[in-house]
Amino acid sequence: MHPSSTRRPINSKAETSHGRRWILGALALVTLASIAPLGTTSAQTPASAVKLYIFDLGQLKSANPQPLLDRGVTVTDMSVVAYLIVHPRGTLLWDSGTIPDELIKPEGTTVVRATVKKTLAGQLAEIGYKPADITYMALSHYHYDHSANANAFAGSTWLVQRPERAAMFPETPPANPIDPNVSAKFAALKTGKTMLLDGDHDVFGDGSVVIVSTPGHTPGHQSLFVKLAKFGPLVLSGDLYHYPSERSLKDFLPFGGRGNDAQEVASKAKVEALLKDKGATLWIQHDIVADAKLKKSPAYYD
């Protein structure tokens, strides 16, 4: 109560009943708000206001294709993409590519297994954005094919799971340190504005863009749920999946031994349940066959 206000005594049963109904109504609203399901969009931010752009950041050759072919994978090359989600309350960049922009030549650049022809900054500029305009930046995980341009977004608020940041910037030297060539590309995030996450996180507070904690591939791997008005709900996989075959072959862990297989199995079960519950589409970020059919920026999904 404001210090200048006064409390008026309740003088009738009608007033008492009215007061009780008001309190019960308020409690019901609070309870409903606290258990709003994933993907619920508030009236203040209609889903039609959310847009998703896909940036083409090249292709990646498999380092060891034969075991994948033996398991039924027909195409082992992988797409590399990043996404920009534009929301009335800000923007979120999801992942940042495999080769830093400064190395990309007009004719394209190949580094080891990756080939890239377009810069991330150039594709952002084409739709009217520069790195300084990005409100939030999130990596599905820190691996080199997702974090190459992370330093360019050190001015954004970095959304990262607590175990992931601990792996990226360990307090004591780890037994298996991250390749310095990889860690240098996200080094600027260490001192940037950071929001540490301990699980799922509703980015804009209305259920339309939700980071989903899916550890296993890395300690703090995460996926992204996006609710679009026309396209419908979808999930961006990060590296929870690399190929469609992983969904039908339940024991398929193509990079087993690099992460935590038990966590990865649990994370896949979590996402499959989410897809079923929300009727969502799964976009496997590295699925080069499916990705070729999706429209790229400056076109967008809404």
Buried (B, 14 or more C-beta within 10 A) or exposed (E): EEEEEEEEEEEEEEEEEEEEEEEEEEEEEEEEEEEEEBBBBBEEBEBEBBBBBBBBBBBBEBEEEEEBEEBEBEBBBBBBBBBBBBBEBBBBBBBBBBBBBEEBEEEEBBBEBBBBBBBBBEBBEEBEBEBEBBBBBBBBBBBBBBBBBBBBBBBBBBBBBEBBBBBBBEEEEEEEEBEEEBBEBBBBBEEBEBEBBEEBBBBBEBBBBBBBBBBBBBBBBBBBBBBBBEBBBBBBBBBBBBBBBBBEBEEBBBBEEBBBBEBBBBBBEBBBEBBEEBEBEBBBBBBBEBBEEBEBBEEBBE
